[in-house]
Amino acid sequence: MTHGSYKQFCPVAMAAELLCTRWTIVLIRELLAGSTRFNDLRRGVPRMSPALLSQRLRDLESAGVIRRAPVSGEPDVSEYRLTPAGEALRPVIEGFGFWGQRWIDSTLSLEHLDAQLLMWDMRRNLDPQPLPRRRSVIEFLYPEQPPAERKWWLIAAPGMEAGCAVDVCLVDPGFDVDLYVSTDLRTMTAIWMGHDTVEKAIAADRLALTGDRALAGQMQTWLGLSPFAKGERFAS
């Protein structure tokens, strides 16, 4: 399962042999966040190679942390779901996140910008309650990014029973846009992580909102923010 062993009977060492391999903790974070299919997991760990992702999934399955099951009616498609052992890692992963939010300098975090990961996180944490009971289309523009990663669309559509389905697109979905959000990727990431706010970014001319005034006025609420945004931060 791993290339090396600490050769210690200590449970910490035994757990570290599985969990402290490269990308494993981040992959478990994605599974805990609700991603179950290979392509969705890849969107949550976009810098992880498909080959390494496959290997880590096999490792976790072998260790009894996840179980793999075929998807009915979709040949060659599997879903990966956490076992009770995997679910028991939730407080461990949350502890990692809140520790990082409190003790790691935010300027270091904001050196690692990733538009794809940010938009994927925003998609799954969006709060539909403040949104109108119709399809809402929000276009994000990051002017300083390469053309291929400059424009993104969040689409929130109320479902019959599921409440609200949210999708993120890198290609124009062809719908009328309700709200345009123009900012730099660092500012949007800082807002998402709780290091900044929509109000402060607008006041400093780092963020511009154009379109539906109600959507614009409640952006800080429907944005949802990172699960760790409310974590206490160390004041040096």
N, C-alpha and C positions, 0 to 999 in steps of 0.2 A: 504493500500500500504506500509506503514511503521509502525514500532512497536511503535514509539513515535512521538510527534509533538512539535515544538517549540512554537506553539500557538501564533504566531506573524503574523500580516497582511503584514509585510515587504516582498517584492518580493524576497529578498535574502534568507530569512528564508524559504519561500515557495519552492523556487528552491532547497535549500539545503536538504529539506525533501525528495525529489526525488533523487537528484544527489549524495548526500554524503553518501548514504548507501554503505556498503562494496562491492567493486568490480564494482560498477555501472559506475564510470568514466572510468575505464580501459576497461570495456565492450563497452562503447560508442566509445572509441578510436579504438577498433577493427572494429566496424561497419563503422566508418569513413574511416578506412584503406581499406575497400572493402570486408570484410568477410560477407557473407550473410547466410550461412548454419550453423546448430548447431555444426557439427563436426569441421568445419573450425574455428568457434568462440572458441571452446574448445582448439584448437591448439594455439590460440593467448592468452588464459588465462589458461594455463595447470594446474595451482594450484587451480583453482576454481572448486568446485564439480559440477557434472552434475545437481544435484538437485537445487543448488543455482543458477546456470546459467539459468535453466528453470524458476525459480521464478523471477529473474531479468528481463528476457525477457517478462514475463507476466506483470510485473510492468511497464516497458517501453511502452508496447503495450497499457495498460490501460490508461497511461498518454498521449497517442498520440504522443510519440516520435518515435516509430517504427510501422510498419504494417507488419503483417504476411500473406503470401500468399502461397497456395499449388504450388508445382512444377509440371507442366504438364508432364504426362507420368511417374511420379515417385511417386507411392502411399506412403502415410505416410511421405513424405518429404516436408518440408516447407522452405521458404526463408524469412529472416527478413531484411527489408529495412527501411532506415530512412525516416521519413516524413519531410516536410519543417521545422517543429519544431525541429526535430533531426538534420537536416543539419545546422540549425542556431546555434548549439552547437559547430561547427567546430572551430571558433576562441576561444571559451572557452577552449576546449581541447588543442588546440595548445598553448594557453597561459600557461596552466598548464605545458606543456612539456618544453617550452622555459624558464619558470621560474625555473623549476627543473634543467635544463641544466646549467643555469647561477649561481644559488645560492646554490645548494646542492653540497657538497664536492664530487668530483668524486670517492674518495676512499670509501665513503659510498655506492655509487651506485654499485661499483664493488665488494661489499661484497655479493651481491645478484645475483649470477651467475646461469644461466639456459640455458643449451645447446639447449633444444627444442625450447624455445622462441627465442633465438638468431638465430637459423637456419631458423625458420619460418619468422622472420623479414627480414633476408637476402634474402630469397626466393622472397618475394613480392616487395623488393626495388632494386633488381638487375637491373643494367642498361645494356640492351642487345646490345647497339650500338657498344661497342668496341669488341664484340664477333664475331667470324667467322660465316658465314652464313651456319652453319651446327650444328649438335648436339654437345654441349660441356658438358663434364662430369668432375666435380671438386669434389675430395674427400677431406674431412676435417678430420683430425685426432687430437683428444685431448687426448694425452697419459695418462694424470693423472686422467681422468674420469673413472667411473665404466665401465666394458666391454659393457654393454647394451647401453651406451651413448657415446662410444668412437669414433665411425666412423659414418660420415654423408656424403651424396652425394647430391650435387646440380646439376640438369640437366636442361640445357637451350636448347630448340629446336625451331628453327624458324617455325612459323606457316604460313599457306597460307594467312590469312588476319589479324590474331590477332597480328602479329608482332613477338612475342617471348613468348612461353609458358615455365614457369619455375616451376620445382617441386623439392621437397626435400624428400630424402629417408633415413630411418634409417636401411634399409636392402639393401644389395648390389643389385643394379638393373641389374647387369650382363653385363654392357657396358664397353668398354675400357675406362680407365680413361685418360683424357687429362692433368690434373694438380693435383698434390698432395700438400695439404696444411697441414703442421704439426706445431702445436703451442699449447699453453695452453689456456684454455677457458677464463681466465682473460685477456690475451693479445688480443684475438680475439674480446672480448666484448669491450675492451678499444678502439680498432681500429674502430669498428662499431659505437661507441658512439662519435668518434671524439676526444678522449683523447690521442690517439696514432696514428701512421701512419704505413703503411706497410713497408716503407723504414727504419724507425727507428727500428722497430721490427726485421727486417732482419739484420740490422747492429749490433744489440745487441744480436744476436743469439737466439731470442725468437720466431722466425718464420722461417720456411724453406719451400721453394717452389721447387718442382721437376716436370719436364715435359715440356709442351709447353712453350717456352720462351716468345712468344707473349702474351699468357694469363697471365703468371707470371708478365711480365713487365707492364701490364695494370690493375693489380688487384685493385689498389687503385681507379681506375675509374669505373670498372664494378661492384665492390662491392656495390656501391650505397650509403651506409651509412644510419644511422638513419636520419629521417626527422629533428631531432633536433641537428644533429652533427655540423651544421654551426652556431648554436646559440652562442651569445656572452657569455663568462664565466667571472664571477667575479674574479678579481685578488686581493687576500688578501695581 
